[in-house]
Amino acid sequence: MFKIMLIEDDVTLFTEIKERLSQWSYEVYGVTDFAKVLQEFTAVQPELVIIDIQLPLFDGFHWCR
């Protein structure tokens, strides 16, 4: 199964996107601790990451670098 990591701090938006992607049989993972994005990424090892730019603590550009 194709794994997608969705890094979104808006719970409503995260839930909606996750539901839509799950309908297409994607495994969707979310981040629970925005201070440990890299650790969660390493644990999940997704094939695709969808990341919000405006996140708490560090922005999406920080995590892309």
C-alpha positions as CSV (number, residue, x, y, z in Angstrom):
1,M,0.0,0.0,0.0
2,F,1.2,3.5,-0.8
3,K,2.0,5.5,2.3
4,I,1.4,9.3,2.5
5,M,2.5,11.5,5.4
6,L,0.2,14.5,5.8
7,I,1.7,17.2,7.9
8,E,-1.2,19.6,8.7
9,D,-2.0,21.3,12.0
10,D,-5.7,22.1,11.1
11,V,-7.6,19.1,12.4
12,T,-10.6,19.6,10.2
13,L,-8.5,20.0,7.0
14,F,-6.4,17.0,8.0
15,T,-9.4,14.8,8.6
16,E,-11.0,15.8,5.3
17,I,-7.9,15.2,3.2
18,K,-7.2,11.9,5.0
19,E,-10.8,10.7,4.3
20,R,-10.5,11.5,0.6
21,L,-7.1,9.8,0.2
22,S,-8.2,6.8,2.2
23,Q,-11.1,6.3,-0.3
24,W,-8.4,5.7,-2.9
25,S,-6.8,3.0,-0.6
26,Y,-3.8,5.2,0.5
27,E,-2.4,4.7,3.9
28,V,-2.4,8.2,5.4
29,Y,-0.3,9.1,8.5
30,G,-0.4,12.4,10.4
31,V,2.0,14.1,12.7
32,T,1.0,14.3,16.4
33,D,4.0,16.2,17.7
34,F,5.2,19.1,15.5
35,A,8.5,19.3,17.3
36,K,9.3,15.7,16.1
37,V,8.3,15.8,12.4
38,L,11.6,14.3,11.3
39,Q,11.4,11.4,13.8
40,E,7.9,10.5,12.7
41,F,8.9,10.8,9.0
42,T,11.8,8.4,9.7
43,A,9.5,5.9,11.5
44,V,6.8,5.9,8.8
45,Q,9.1,6.2,5.7
46,P,6.3,7.4,3.4
47,E,6.5,7.5,-0.4
48,L,4.9,11.0,-0.4
49,V,4.8,13.9,2.0
50,I,2.1,16.6,1.8
51,I,3.2,19.4,4.1
52,D,1.6,22.7,5.3
53,I,3.8,25.7,5.1
54,Q,2.4,27.4,8.2
55,L,3.0,25.0,11.1
56,P,3.5,25.5,14.8
57,L,7.2,25.7,16.0
58,F,8.9,25.3,12.6
59,D,7.4,26.1,9.2
60,G,7.1,23.6,6.3
61,F,10.1,25.1,4.6
62,H,12.2,24.3,7.6
63,W,11.2,20.6,7.4
64,C,11.8,20.5,3.7
65,R,15.4,21.7,4.1
